[in-house]
Amino acid sequence: MAGRRPRGLWVFAALALVFVYAPIAVMVLFSFNTTEIAVWPMRGFTFDWYGEMVQSEKIRAAFLLSVRVALIATLVAGVLGTTLAYAAHRFRFPGKRLLQRIVLMPLVVPGVVTGIALLTVFDQIQVQLSVTTIVLGHITFLIAVFFTTVFARLQGLGTHIERAAMDLGASEARAFFVAVLPNLRTTLIGAAVIAFTLSFDEIAVTFFLTGTQNTVPMLIYSMLRTGLTPTVNALATTSLLISLVPIAVAAAVGARIAREGRAEVLP
């Protein structure tokens, strides 16, 4: 029958999903194992490892640091990325296309390269590695997240709303805050939750820029050097859940943006 999908395609898709998500399921499952050694079948079911994780001052400090870094980096990158996107959309200036490509480079360049490059710069200007250097490193690639999403939204909006506000007597600055910015609300929320998730889980750039304090990914990496334990599985599972919440929010916001875009083209 025309249009009918072959069964082999469904089998291939199912195998691909199993290949991707089965290791995650195993990790989550063994975070509840009663024994420290991962053996199958499991000896029992317990929440003790999560309790041990919560009681660990080192793990709590890593979570707080990761959240703080992600919030600061997201906020600063949001301001810079939105400003650059608006400038690229609204104005014509020499080097505009070059600027767009430079802003997007951190998304293309491997995180290891970015980390080494920033480490070299900080070493040359004698800046000690700390939380500040981690935040600066995260900002470099989060700017691209905001730039791409906001610029795409601005291209869809055009300039007629802003020009209409200016025709009614608003200055350029007031027209942006009154007419343009409200239409970017859902886009900014979606970009922010994606940026927060990327920053919270980032390890490549953080590895080269971290000082004496560890973020959650760096703490997990250091704990794995002594062996895989249920506490590590519990920590990784909790980190996964924290990452899934912003992703779910971003998906909901993305669906809303799509509906708004379809509504704009309807007569």
MILOKOL-795253 format. One record per residue (C-alpha): residue number from 1; x, y, z; residue in one letter. Coordinates in steps of 0.05 Angstrom, whole numbers. Layout:
N
+------+--------+--------+--------+------+
: resi :     px :     py :     pz : resn :
+------+--------+--------+--------+------+
:  NUM :      X :      Y :      Z :    A :
...
+------+--------+--------+--------+------+
//
This chain:
267
+------+--------+--------+--------+------+
: resi :     px :     py :     pz : resn :
+------+--------+--------+--------+------+
:    1 :      0 :      0 :      0 :    M :
:    2 :     27 :     69 :    -18 :    A :
:    3 :     53 :    110 :     39 :    G :
:    4 :     59 :     50 :     85 :    R :
:    5 :    124 :     49 :    125 :    R :
:    6 :    165 :    -15 :    121 :    P :
:    7 :    170 :    -56 :    184 :    R :
:    8 :    245 :    -57 :    179 :    G :
:    9 :    246 :     18 :    190 :    L :
:   10 :    209 :     11 :    256 :    W :
:   11 :    256 :    -44 :    278 :    V :
:   12 :    317 :     -1 :    262 :    F :
:   13 :    287 :     58 :    299 :    A :
:   14 :    272 :     14 :    360 :    A :
:   15 :    344 :    -13 :    361 :    L :
:   16 :    372 :     57 :    355 :    A :
:   17 :    330 :     80 :    415 :    L :
:   18 :    352 :     19 :    456 :    V :
:   19 :    425 :     33 :    439 :    F :
:   20 :    419 :    105 :    462 :    V :
:   21 :    375 :     98 :    524 :    Y :
:   22 :    390 :     29 :    551 :    A :
:   23 :    456 :     52 :    585 :    P :
:   24 :    419 :    109 :    618 :    I :
:   25 :    365 :     61 :    643 :    A :
:   26 :    419 :     15 :    671 :    V :
:   27 :    452 :     73 :    707 :    M :
:   28 :    387 :     95 :    739 :    V :
:   29 :    370 :     23 :    758 :    L :
:   30 :    436 :     10 :    792 :    F :
:   31 :    431 :     75 :    832 :    S :
:   32 :    380 :     37 :    874 :    F :
:   33 :    421 :    -27 :    882 :    N :
:   34 :    434 :    -48 :    954 :    T :
:   35 :    506 :    -71 :    940 :    T :
:   36 :    564 :    -27 :    921 :    E :
:   37 :    583 :    -75 :    865 :    I :
:   38 :    539 :    -73 :    803 :    A :
:   39 :    516 :   -145 :    795 :    V :
:   40 :    456 :   -173 :    759 :    W :
:   41 :    405 :   -192 :    784 :    P :
:   42 :    403 :   -136 :    836 :    M :
:   43 :    406 :   -158 :    909 :    R :
:   44 :    353 :   -109 :    930 :    G :
:   45 :    323 :    -39 :    924 :    F :
:   46 :    345 :     21 :    967 :    T :
:   47 :    348 :     97 :    970 :    F :
:   48 :    409 :     96 :   1015 :    D :
:   49 :    456 :    121 :    961 :    W :
:   50 :    412 :    182 :    949 :    Y :
:   51 :    413 :    195 :   1023 :    G :
:   52 :    489 :    190 :   1023 :    E :
:   53 :    491 :    238 :    965 :    M :
:   54 :    448 :    289 :   1000 :    V :
:   55 :    489 :    285 :   1064 :    Q :
:   56 :    554 :    296 :   1027 :    S :
:   57 :    578 :    368 :   1035 :    E :
:   58 :    623 :    361 :    974 :    K :
:   59 :    565 :    340 :    930 :    I :
:   60 :    519 :    395 :    956 :    R :
:   61 :    574 :    447 :    943 :    A :
:   62 :    583 :    421 :    872 :    A :
:   63 :    508 :    426 :    858 :    F :
:   64 :    504 :    497 :    885 :    L :
:   65 :    565 :    517 :    844 :    L :
:   66 :    537 :    487 :    780 :    S :
:   67 :    471 :    523 :    790 :    V :
:   68 :    506 :    589 :    806 :    R :
:   69 :    552 :    584 :    745 :    V :
:   70 :    494 :    565 :    699 :    A :
:   71 :    450 :    622 :    724 :    L :
:   72 :    504 :    675 :    718 :    I :
:   73 :    529 :    650 :    650 :    A :
:   74 :    458 :    646 :    623 :    T :
:   75 :    440 :    716 :    646 :    L :
:   76 :    503 :    749 :    617 :    V :
:   77 :    500 :    708 :    553 :    A :
:   78 :    427 :    726 :    546 :    G :
:   79 :    441 :    800 :    548 :    V :
:   80 :    501 :    797 :    501 :    L :
:   81 :    470 :    747 :    453 :    G :
:   82 :    404 :    785 :    448 :    T :
:   83 :    440 :    850 :    437 :    T :
:   84 :    483 :    821 :    381 :    L :
:   85 :    423 :    788 :    349 :    A :
:   86 :    384 :    853 :    349 :    Y :
:   87 :    443 :    892 :    321 :    A :
:   88 :    452 :    840 :    265 :    A :
:   89 :    378 :    842 :    249 :    H :
:   90 :    365 :    917 :    254 :    R :
:   91 :    427 :    951 :    228 :    F :
:   92 :    475 :    948 :    170 :    R :
:   93 :    548 :    956 :    185 :    F :
:   94 :    615 :    932 :    157 :    P :
:   95 :    634 :    862 :    179 :    G :
:   96 :    563 :    842 :    195 :    K :
:   97 :    568 :    773 :    163 :    R :
:   98 :    636 :    762 :    194 :    L :
:   99 :    607 :    778 :    262 :    L :
:  100 :    551 :    727 :    252 :    Q :
:  101 :    601 :    673 :    236 :    R :
:  102 :    648 :    691 :    294 :    I :
:  103 :    590 :    688 :    343 :    V :
:  104 :    570 :    619 :    319 :    L :
:  105 :    641 :    591 :    320 :    M :
:  106 :    637 :    565 :    392 :    P :
:  107 :    581 :    519 :    370 :    L :
:  108 :    625 :    489 :    316 :    V :
:  109 :    693 :    488 :    350 :    V :
:  110 :    702 :    429 :    398 :    P :
:  111 :    697 :    447 :    472 :    G :
:  112 :    767 :    420 :    484 :    V :
:  113 :    795 :    471 :    435 :    V :
:  114 :    755 :    527 :    467 :    T :
:  115 :    779 :    506 :    536 :    G :
:  116 :    852 :    504 :    516 :    I :
:  117 :    847 :    570 :    480 :    A :
:  118 :    816 :    605 :    540 :    L :
:  119 :    865 :    572 :    587 :    L :
:  120 :    922 :    600 :    545 :    T :
:  121 :    893 :    670 :    546 :    V :
:  122 :    881 :    669 :    621 :    F :
:  123 :    952 :    643 :    632 :    D :
:  124 :    981 :    699 :    589 :    Q :
:  125 :    944 :    754 :    626 :    I :
:  126 :    958 :    719 :    693 :    Q :
:  127 :    886 :    707 :    713 :    V :
:  128 :    879 :    653 :    766 :    Q :
:  129 :    831 :    597 :    750 :    L :
:  130 :    767 :    603 :    791 :    S :
:  131 :    692 :    605 :    786 :    V :
:  132 :    699 :    669 :    745 :    T :
:  133 :    740 :    635 :    691 :    T :
:  134 :    688 :    578 :    688 :    I :
:  135 :    632 :    629 :    679 :    V :
:  136 :    671 :    666 :    624 :    L :
:  137 :    684 :    600 :    588 :    G :
:  138 :    610 :    582 :    589 :    H :
:  139 :    589 :    650 :    565 :    I :
:  140 :    631 :    642 :    502 :    T :
:  141 :    587 :    586 :    474 :    F :
:  142 :    521 :    606 :    507 :    L :
:  143 :    522 :    672 :    470 :    I :
:  144 :    514 :    632 :    406 :    A :
:  145 :    452 :    596 :    434 :    V :
:  146 :    417 :    662 :    447 :    F :
:  147 :    442 :    694 :    382 :    F :
:  148 :    415 :    638 :    337 :    T :
:  149 :    347 :    633 :    370 :    T :
:  150 :    334 :    708 :    379 :    V :
:  151 :    360 :    725 :    310 :    F :
:  152 :    314 :    673 :    278 :    A :
:  153 :    255 :    701 :    316 :    R :
:  154 :    272 :    773 :    297 :    L :
:  155 :    277 :    753 :    224 :    Q :
:  156 :    207 :    724 :    230 :    G :
:  157 :    179 :    786 :    263 :    L :
:  158 :    209 :    835 :    214 :    G :
:  159 :    213 :    909 :    230 :    T :
:  160 :    141 :    931 :    218 :    H :
:  161 :    121 :    927 :    292 :    I :
:  162 :    181 :    969 :    314 :    E :
:  163 :    170 :   1019 :    258 :    R :
:  164 :     97 :   1026 :    276 :    A :
:  165 :    115 :   1042 :    348 :    A :
:  166 :    165 :   1094 :    324 :    M :
:  167 :    112 :   1124 :    278 :    D :
:  168 :     69 :   1133 :    340 :    L :
:  169 :    124 :   1174 :    373 :    G :
:  170 :    166 :   1122 :    409 :    A :
:  171 :    242 :   1129 :    408 :    S :
:  172 :    284 :   1071 :    381 :    E :
:  173 :    300 :   1048 :    452 :    A :
:  174 :    227 :   1052 :    475 :    R :
:  175 :    203 :   1017 :    411 :    A :
:  176 :    249 :    959 :    426 :    F :
:  177 :    227 :    951 :    498 :    F :
:  178 :    153 :    962 :    484 :    V :
:  179 :    142 :    930 :    416 :    A :
:  180 :    200 :    882 :    403 :    V :
:  181 :    220 :    853 :    470 :    L :
:  182 :    150 :    828 :    490 :    P :
:  183 :    149 :    787 :    425 :    N :
:  184 :    215 :    755 :    445 :    L :
:  185 :    191 :    732 :    513 :    R :
:  186 :    178 :    659 :    495 :    T :
:  187 :    241 :    656 :    452 :    T :
:  188 :    284 :    683 :    509 :    L :
:  189 :    254 :    633 :    558 :    I :
:  190 :    267 :    575 :    511 :    G :
:  191 :    338 :    598 :    498 :    A :
:  192 :    351 :    609 :    572 :    A :
:  193 :    330 :    539 :    593 :    V :
:  194 :    371 :    508 :    538 :    I :
:  195 :    431 :    551 :    558 :    A :
:  196 :    422 :    533 :    631 :    F :
:  197 :    421 :    459 :    614 :    T :
:  198 :    483 :    464 :    570 :    L :
:  199 :    521 :    502 :    624 :    S :
:  200 :    500 :    455 :    680 :    F :
:  201 :    525 :    394 :    641 :    D :
:  202 :    587 :    425 :    610 :    E :
:  203 :    652 :    389 :    623 :    I :
:  204 :    700 :    400 :    565 :    A :
:  205 :    709 :    475 :    575 :    V :
:  206 :    702 :    469 :    651 :    T :
:  207 :    757 :    418 :    655 :    F :
:  208 :    809 :    468 :    632 :    F :
:  209 :    783 :    529 :    670 :    L :
:  210 :    764 :    501 :    738 :    T :
:  211 :    802 :    521 :    800 :    G :
:  212 :    795 :    490 :    868 :    T :
:  213 :    719 :    481 :    865 :    Q :
:  214 :    684 :    427 :    825 :    N :
:  215 :    619 :    431 :    786 :    T :
:  216 :    575 :    369 :    784 :    V :
:  217 :    604 :    340 :    719 :    P :
:  218 :    675 :    351 :    744 :    M :
:  219 :    658 :    319 :    811 :    L :
:  220 :    629 :    258 :    777 :    I :
:  221 :    692 :    253 :    734 :    Y :
:  222 :    737 :    256 :    796 :    S :
:  223 :    695 :    205 :    833 :    M :
:  224 :    698 :    157 :    774 :    L :
:  225 :    774 :    156 :    779 :    R :
:  226 :    767 :    115 :    843 :    T :
:  227 :    715 :     68 :    814 :    G :
:  228 :    642 :     65 :    795 :    L :
:  229 :    597 :     65 :    856 :    T :
:  230 :    521 :     70 :    868 :    P :
:  231 :    533 :    140 :    895 :    T :
:  232 :    561 :    161 :    828 :    V :
:  233 :    500 :    131 :    794 :    N :
:  234 :    454 :    168 :    842 :    A :
:  235 :    491 :    233 :    829 :    L :
:  236 :    488 :    223 :    754 :    A :
:  237 :    414 :    205 :    757 :    T :
:  238 :    399 :    268 :    797 :    T :
:  239 :    438 :    310 :    748 :    S :
:  240 :    399 :    278 :    692 :    L :
:  241 :    333 :    296 :    724 :    L :
:  242 :    355 :    367 :    735 :    I :
:  243 :    373 :    372 :    662 :    S :
:  244 :    308 :    341 :    638 :    L :
:  245 :    265 :    394 :    672 :    V :
:  246 :    293 :    453 :    631 :    P :
:  247 :    290 :    410 :    568 :    I :
:  248 :    216 :    396 :    580 :    A :
:  249 :    205 :    471 :    591 :    V :
:  250 :    243 :    487 :    527 :    A :
:  251 :    201 :    437 :    488 :    A :
:  252 :    137 :    468 :    514 :    A :
:  253 :    162 :    538 :    498 :    V :
:  254 :    184 :    515 :    429 :    G :
:  255 :    115 :    488 :    415 :    A :
:  256 :     85 :    554 :    435 :    R :
:  257 :    134 :    592 :    390 :    I :
:  258 :    113 :    547 :    332 :    A :
:  259 :     40 :    562 :    345 :    R :
:  260 :     54 :    636 :    348 :    E :
:  261 :     91 :    632 :    282 :    G :
:  262 :     33 :    596 :    249 :    R :
:  263 :    -16 :    647 :    277 :    A :
:  264 :     24 :    703 :    246 :    E :
:  265 :     18 :    676 :    176 :    V :
:  266 :    -57 :    662 :    180 :    L :
:  267 :   -103 :    715 :    149 :    P :
+------+--------+--------+--------+------+
//
